[in-house]
Amino acid sequence: MPGGPKGGAVTVRYWAAARAAAGVDSDVVTGCATVGDVVAAATALRPELAPVAAVSSLLLDGRSAQRDAAVPDGAVVEVLPPFAGG
């Protein structure tokens, strides 16, 4: 994955269907410059996550983020699949 200046660790947290697809609550990835790079690294680790990640909303340190958003070292990216409700 393309690296930021330091390529520091980023925690990726999975919620609901993303957690079920990944089989774990979270992963740590390194060398990612953008949120999209983080998602690509996570799906490289856990290919079964790819279809869910493709339609998920993403949070960067608790705020909604686009895939081109820069990721600082030590950040947390959360993968939130669409939720059904009523």
C-alpha positions in Angstrom: 0.0 0.0 0.0 1.2 3.5 -0.6 2.8 4.9 2.5 2.5 8.1 4.4 5.6 9.9 5.6 6.0 7.6 8.5 3.9 4.6 7.5 2.7 4.3 11.1 0.1 1.9 12.5 -3.6 2.5 11.9 -6.3 0.5 13.7 -9.2 -0.8 11.6 -12.3 -1.6 13.5 -15.1 -3.6 12.0 -18.8 -3.3 13.0 -21.8 -5.6 12.4 -21.6 -7.4 9.0 -18.1 -6.2 8.5 -17.1 -7.9 11.8 -18.8 -11.1 10.7 -17.1 -11.0 7.3 -13.7 -10.3 8.7 -14.0 -12.8 11.6 -12.3 -10.4 14.0 -13.1 -7.1 15.7 -10.1 -5.2 14.4 -6.8 -5.3 12.6 -3.7 -3.0 12.5 -2.3 -2.0 9.2 0.8 0.1 8.3 2.1 2.2 5.4 -1.3 3.7 4.5 -1.6 7.3 3.3 -5.4 7.5 2.8 -8.6 5.9 4.2 -8.9 4.0 0.8 -5.4 2.6 1.4 -6.4 1.4 4.8 -9.5 -0.4 3.4 -7.4 -1.9 0.6 -4.8 -3.2 3.2 -7.6 -4.6 5.4 -9.2 -6.4 2.5 -5.8 -7.8 1.4 -5.6 -9.3 4.9 -9.2 -10.5 4.9 -10.5 -10.9 1.3 -13.9 -12.0 2.5 -14.4 -8.4 3.8 -14.2 -6.9 0.3 -17.9 -7.0 -0.7 -19.0 -5.5 2.7 -16.2 -2.8 2.7 -17.2 -1.7 -0.8 -20.7 -0.6 0.4 -19.7 0.5 3.9 -19.5 4.0 5.4 -16.1 4.8 6.9 -15.1 6.8 9.9 -11.7 8.3 10.6 -11.1 9.0 14.2 -14.9 9.1 14.8 -15.9 11.3 11.9 -17.3 10.4 8.5 -14.5 10.2 5.9 -14.1 9.8 2.2 -11.7 7.2 0.9 -9.2 9.9 -0.3 -8.9 11.5 3.2 -5.4 11.5 4.6 -4.7 9.1 7.5 -2.4 10.3 10.3 -0.3 7.8 12.2 -2.1 6.2 15.1 -5.6 6.9 13.5 -8.6 4.6 13.9 -10.7 3.8 10.8 -14.0 2.2 11.3 -15.9 0.1 8.7 -19.7 0.6 9.2 -21.8 -1.5 6.8 -25.3 -0.4 5.9 -27.7 -1.1 8.8 -31.4 -2.1 8.4 -33.7 -0.7 11.0 -37.2 0.5 11.6 
